[in-house]
């Protein structure tokens, strides 16, 4: 984790959040998808770490980010209700239907 802390500076956090800000209502993106969009293909965990700190940087739609299988973020209790309010479809209680809801960017 020490490496991640040294790599994750404010500039990178804002770069990640600027992509998250573009995800339209009713769509979701994966951590890996966001990592690829910022040119860091193998850094999905880094994206997750940045999103865990997003509240310190403003109001971003981080609820629209899930893992590659559509699984909701652990301990983000409001995520499901926020996505349901945007009419995101679910496969089950904890997984978004990625086929119908993944953001095509």
Secondary structure, 3 states (H helix, E strand, C coil): CHHHHHHCCHHHHHHHHHHHCCCCCCCEEEHHHHHHHCCCCCCHHHHHHHHHCHHHHCCCCHHHEECCCCECCCCCCCHHHHHHHCCCCEEECCEECHHHHECCC
